[in-house]
Amino acid sequence: MAKYLLLIAALLCAGVANADNSKANAPVVVDSDGFKEPLSKLKFNPGLDQREFERSSLNALNVYDPLEEWNRRVYHFNYRFDQWVFLPVVDGYRYITPSFLRTGVSNFFNNLGDVPNLLNSLLQFKGQRSMETTARLLLNTTIGIAGLWDPATAMGLPRQSEDFGQTLGFYGVPGGAYFVLPILGPSNIRDTGGLAVDFTAESAINFLNVSEVSSNHPEVWALRSIDKRHQTSFRYGQLNSPFEYEKVRYVYTESRKLQIAE
């Protein structure tokens, strides 16, 4: 009986050894990204416990939003307006307008936007950025024929974005409560006031006589709004998350902090 048991044990050991040998000789499956067994390369922070994870998650939601009930309603309105009105109009604009003409319209309105960009760069004492924006305005308004072309970007002077909300933040004015604007989207109390100042300044300067013409021809404002949405890549629902409102709120708040700090 003992002989039979020894024989069975020997056969089992031989089978296991043969399986291990065949596994070692088997070809290694390499993922398309070139990594062998990528999950085995994951490294976890042993100090990251459940409490720290929860704290990080709460920080992401910790945005001052006392008007949340109103903001969510406006966010939902913007979602539906974008889906049913704005994007269909933008799609129609793209369909009937040649690409080169759309680019010219975008360049023209971006050139107008460089006026408040320059003013706010000066107010924030950003010397190099002020000189670059001034050069952009001169090049695009002259060589670019009123901004229809953008030779400045091709010459290494990309467009920079500065607004009065950033200027107020530069001087230490807090953002205040998070605020969702109809049509315009995420903002806060400080940045909403900044929008009003930028609009007033642009109207007062009346660069290329556009503000005066726009007062008599509201279709110019309509075209500018359509072009702005055309240039904005964000789409409602693209995050595919039931917490899209919280994500957009957090991303907006943090991005503004980065823009002010740069």
C-alpha positions as a printed NumPy array, in Angstrom:
array([[  0.   ,   0.   ,   0.   ],
       [  2.871,   2.318,   0.87 ],
       [  4.426,   1.638,  -2.53 ],
       [  1.241,   2.774,  -4.293],
       [  1.087,   5.966,  -2.248],
       [  4.717,   6.761,  -3.064],
       [  4.03 ,   6.143,  -6.762],
       [  0.999,   8.472,  -6.787],
       [  2.965,  11.197,  -4.954],
       [  5.8  ,  10.891,  -7.472],
       [  3.402,  11.221, -10.411],
       [  1.793,  14.312,  -8.879],
       [  5.155,  15.949,  -8.295],
       [  6.195,  15.217, -11.872],
       [  2.952,  16.726, -13.184],
       [  3.395,  19.933, -11.178],
       [  7.012,  20.278, -12.278],
       [  6.042,  19.738, -15.906],
       [  3.249,  22.382, -15.625],
       [  5.661,  24.912, -14.115],
       [  8.204,  24.202, -16.852],
       [  5.621,  24.629, -19.629],
       [  4.427,  27.877, -18.026],
       [  7.982,  29.214, -17.912],
       [  8.535,  28.322, -21.568],
       [  5.208,  29.806, -22.685],
       [  5.428,  33.07 , -24.668],
       [  4.913,  36.207, -22.563],
       [  1.818,  38.152, -23.588],
       [  2.777,  41.791, -24.077],
       [  0.119,  44.491, -24.084],
       [ -0.184,  46.916, -26.958],
       [  1.532,  49.568, -24.864],
       [  4.631,  47.363, -24.471],
       [  4.247,  46.572, -20.767],
       [  4.362,  43.022, -19.468],
       [  1.607,  42.372, -16.952],
       [  1.028,  46.07 , -16.177],
       [ -1.127,  45.37 , -13.125],
       [  1.836,  43.755, -11.405],
       [  3.734,  47.042, -11.727],
       [  1.209,  49.046,  -9.771],
       [  2.61 ,  50.475,  -6.576],
       [  0.357,  51.524,  -3.754],
       [  1.119,  54.091,  -1.12 ],
       [  1.024,  52.174,   2.158],
       [  0.242,  55.403,   3.991],
       [ -2.92 ,  56.012,   1.991],
       [ -5.714,  54.725,   4.177],
       [ -9.471,  55.018,   3.875],
       [ -9.553,  58.142,   6.016],
       [ -7.077,  59.962,   3.771],
       [ -9.014,  58.888,   0.688],
       [-12.241,  60.239,   2.174],
       [-10.514,  63.475,   3.155],
       [ -9.216,  63.963,  -0.412],
       [-12.668,  63.276,  -1.82 ],
       [-14.257,  65.811,   0.53 ],
       [-11.661,  68.43 ,  -0.416],
       [-12.692,  68.035,  -4.047],
       [-16.267,  68.85 ,  -3.03 ],
       [-15.294,  71.648,  -0.662],
       [-16.225,  74.605,  -2.874],
       [-18.152,  77.486,  -1.338],
       [-21.531,  77.141,  -3.001],
       [-24.309,  78.662,  -0.857],
       [-26.402,  79.188,  -4.014],
       [-26.25 ,  75.531,  -4.97 ],
       [-29.994,  75.09 ,  -5.427],
       [-30.147,  78.039,  -7.846],
       [-26.889,  77.037,  -9.527],
       [-28.087,  73.516, -10.219],
       [-31.254,  74.822, -11.838],
       [-29.272,  77.203, -14.029],
       [-26.824,  74.402, -14.862],
       [-29.729,  72.22 , -15.971],
       [-31.137,  75.099, -18.03 ],
       [-27.727,  75.623, -19.685],
       [-27.529,  71.896, -20.397],
       [-30.886,  71.882, -22.2  ],
       [-30.319,  75.21 , -23.947],
       [-26.973,  73.966, -25.201],
       [-28.475,  70.675, -26.358],
       [-31.62 ,  72.03 , -27.995],
       [-30.606,  75.509, -29.205],
       [-26.945,  76.502, -29.004],
       [-25.238,  73.437, -30.459],
       [-27.758,  73.003, -33.316],
       [-27.124,  76.653, -34.257],
       [-23.357,  76.09 , -34.055],
       [-23.667,  72.947, -36.187],
       [-25.661,  74.921, -38.761],
       [-23.029,  77.667, -38.696],
       [-20.314,  75.105, -39.353],
       [-22.333,  73.516, -42.132],
       [-23.008,  76.677, -44.133],
       [-19.744,  78.512, -43.414],
       [-16.479,  77.468, -45.102],
       [-13.621,  76.571, -42.792],
       [-11.399,  79.471, -43.831],
       [-14.245,  81.93 , -43.143],
       [-14.917,  80.472, -39.685],
       [-11.217,  80.778, -38.903],
       [-11.254,  84.412, -40.017],
       [-14.248,  85.184, -37.796],
       [-12.57 ,  83.527, -34.804],
       [ -9.331,  85.417, -35.445],
       [-11.194,  88.718, -35.706],
       [-13.03 ,  88.321, -32.389],
       [ -9.909,  86.96 , -30.677],
       [ -8.075,  90.086, -31.816],
       [-10.771,  92.212, -30.146],
       [-10.358,  90.14 , -27.008],
       [ -6.662,  90.998, -26.87 ],
       [ -7.616,  94.56 , -25.853],
       [ -8.892,  93.576, -22.36 ],
       [ -6.094,  90.99 , -22.243],
       [ -3.566,  93.81 , -22.614],
       [ -5.276,  96.041, -20.042],
       [ -5.387,  93.298, -17.442],
       [ -1.794,  92.261, -18.116],
       [ -0.748,  95.851, -17.441],
       [ -2.833,  96.019, -14.272],
       [ -1.122,  92.853, -13.032],
       [  2.349,  94.211, -13.881],
       [  3.044,  91.345, -16.277],
       [  5.617,  93.172, -18.371],
       [  6.583,  90.435, -20.813],
       [  2.997,  89.328, -21.372],
       [  1.952,  92.958, -21.924],
       [  4.64 ,  93.417, -24.58 ],
       [  3.694,  90.154, -26.287],
       [ -0.007,  91.075, -26.337],
       [  0.825,  94.539, -27.678],
       [  2.889,  92.943, -30.437],
       [ -0.002,  90.595, -31.219],
       [ -2.426,  93.49 , -31.543],
       [ -0.094,  95.432, -33.833],
       [  0.753,  92.469, -36.06 ],
       [ -2.755,  91.016, -36.334],
       [ -4.469,  94.38 , -36.796],
       [ -2.073,  95.494, -39.57 ],
       [ -0.525,  92.512, -41.33 ],
       [ -3.483,  90.329, -40.342],
       [ -5.955,  92.866, -41.797],
       [ -8.02 ,  93.84 , -38.729],
       [ -7.345,  90.443, -37.183],
       [ -8.819,  88.236, -39.898],
       [ -5.479,  86.414, -39.958],
       [ -3.247,  85.543, -37.04 ],
       [  0.398,  85.986, -38.114],
       [  1.4  ,  86.665, -34.486],
       [  0.836,  83.051, -33.431],
       [  2.888,  81.83 , -36.391],
       [  5.68 ,  84.176, -35.257],
       [  5.772,  82.671, -31.765],
       [  3.335,  84.995, -29.98 ],
       [  0.419,  82.782, -28.877],
       [ -2.736,  84.307, -27.473],
       [ -2.83 ,  84.77 , -23.705],
       [ -6.021,  85.08 , -21.703],
       [ -6.3  ,  87.716, -18.971],
       [ -9.505,  89.128, -17.517],
       [-10.483,  91.491, -14.735],
       [-11.529,  88.589, -12.515],
       [ -7.902,  87.426, -12.618],
       [ -6.76 ,  90.978, -11.93 ],
       [ -8.956,  91.164,  -8.831],
       [ -7.594,  87.788,  -7.727],
       [ -4.047,  89.075,  -8.289],
       [ -4.767,  91.822,  -5.734],
       [ -6.12 ,  89.321,  -3.251],
       [ -9.858,  89.638,  -3.818],
       [-11.416,  86.251,  -2.965],
       [-13.61 ,  84.478,  -5.471],
       [-16.632,  84.451,  -3.217],
       [-19.569,  82.156,  -3.792],
       [-19.609,  79.861,  -6.798],
       [-22.114,  81.143,  -9.329],
       [-23.467,  79.584, -12.53 ],
       [-24.383,  82.19 , -15.129],
       [-27.192,  81.559, -17.62 ],
       [-25.711,  80.554, -20.999],
       [-22.177,  81.603, -19.941],
       [-21.732,  78.816, -17.408],
       [-19.414,  78.479, -14.358],
       [-18.259,  81.604, -12.561],
       [-18.142,  83.147,  -9.097],
       [-19.093,  86.521,  -7.639],
       [-15.662,  88.05 ,  -8.284],
       [-15.369,  86.778, -11.859],
       [-18.933,  87.833, -12.679],
       [-18.054,  91.387, -11.687],
       [-14.881,  91.062, -13.733],
       [-16.902,  90.153, -16.811],
       [-18.943,  93.32 , -16.421],
       [-15.778,  95.449, -16.142],
       [-14.182,  93.832, -19.196],
       [-17.338,  94.382, -21.219],
       [-17.537,  98.026, -20.146],
       [-13.859,  98.623, -20.922],
       [-14.116,  97.041, -24.356],
       [-17.201,  99.116, -25.164],
       [-15.506, 102.325, -23.994],
       [-12.352, 101.702, -26.041],
       [-14.464, 100.798, -29.091],
       [-11.522,  99.126, -30.854],
       [-12.02 ,  99.043, -34.635],
       [-15.415, 100.661, -34.025],
       [-16.923,  97.239, -33.343],
       [-18.768,  98.171, -30.141],
       [-20.529, 101.098, -31.774],
       [-21.498,  99.037, -34.803],
       [-22.699,  96.207, -32.543],
       [-25.052,  98.552, -30.714],
       [-26.931,  99.095, -33.973],
       [-26.462,  95.585, -35.32 ],
       [-27.16 ,  92.951, -32.642],
       [-26.388,  90.251, -35.192],
       [-22.705,  91.021, -34.543],
       [-23.169,  89.99 , -30.91 ],
       [-25.057,  86.891, -32.051],
       [-22.196,  85.936, -34.38 ],
       [-19.672,  86.521, -31.607],
       [-21.648,  84.277, -29.249],
       [-21.885,  81.522, -31.856],
       [-18.167,  81.789, -32.572],
       [-17.385,  81.616, -28.841],
       [-19.375,  78.397, -28.503],
       [-17.766,  77.105, -31.683],
       [-14.318,  77.576, -30.121],
       [-15.313,  76.001, -26.792],
       [-14.727,  72.254, -26.756],
       [-16.683,  71.506, -23.567],
       [-19.879,  69.527, -24.024],
       [-22.454,  68.908, -21.333],
       [-22.683,  65.24 , -20.48 ],
       [-19.25 ,  64.399, -21.855],
       [-17.962,  63.52 , -18.379],
       [-20.489,  60.675, -18.279],
       [-20.915,  61.066, -14.544],
       [-23.861,  61.72 , -12.22 ],
       [-21.534,  64.133, -10.417],
       [-20.803,  66.34 , -13.432],
       [-21.97 ,  69.47 , -11.607],
       [-19.501,  68.869,  -8.76 ],
       [-16.656,  68.068, -11.174],
       [-17.209,  71.185, -13.283],
       [-17.468,  73.316, -10.151],
       [-14.204,  71.918,  -8.767],
       [-12.288,  72.145, -12.051],
       [-13.416,  75.732, -12.631],
       [-12.439,  76.805,  -9.111],
       [ -9.005,  75.191,  -9.257],
       [ -8.257,  76.39 , -12.792],
       [ -8.975,  79.979, -11.764],
       [ -6.534,  79.64 ,  -8.891],
       [ -3.867,  78.448, -11.314],
       [ -4.577,  81.246, -13.782],
       [ -4.28 ,  83.867, -11.051],
       [ -1.063,  82.349,  -9.702],
       [  0.772,  82.12 , -13.036]])
